[in-house]
């Protein structure tokens, strides 16, 4: 089974640690980058091209909305989720969904779309 490659970003280290614990490789995920600010998050998305990136909306450097705007402008293929309700946008499909859905549900949606 292929692991879902994930970039996570949050200004709170305890949240990052919790997400890393939740997204262990044994659960079908591999955290390829853990970022504490928006600038390092968009850099990681560009460099690593993960399957999914999940990030807080309020971070130093760039906000989640700014990351979404940059990713849209650059047509980055990574599926993105921002931590503010209603601000989640999938790329390139352009669909919206309620946010913070569970990580497992988000990954299930991603997996079903990529295998169709």
HELIX and SHEET records of a PDB file:
HELIX    1   1 UNK A   13  UNK A   22  1                                  10    
HELIX    2   2 UNK A   25  UNK A   27  5                                   3    
HELIX    3   3 UNK A   38  UNK A   48  1                                  11    
HELIX    4   4 UNK A   64  UNK A   73  1                                  10    
HELIX    5   5 UNK A  103  UNK A  115  1                                  13    
SHEET    1   A 4 UNK A  29  UNK A  35  0                                        
SHEET    2   A 4 UNK A   4  UNK A   9  1                                        
SHEET    3   A 4 UNK A  52  UNK A  55  1                                        
SHEET    4   A 4 UNK A  79  UNK A  82  1                                        
END                                                                             
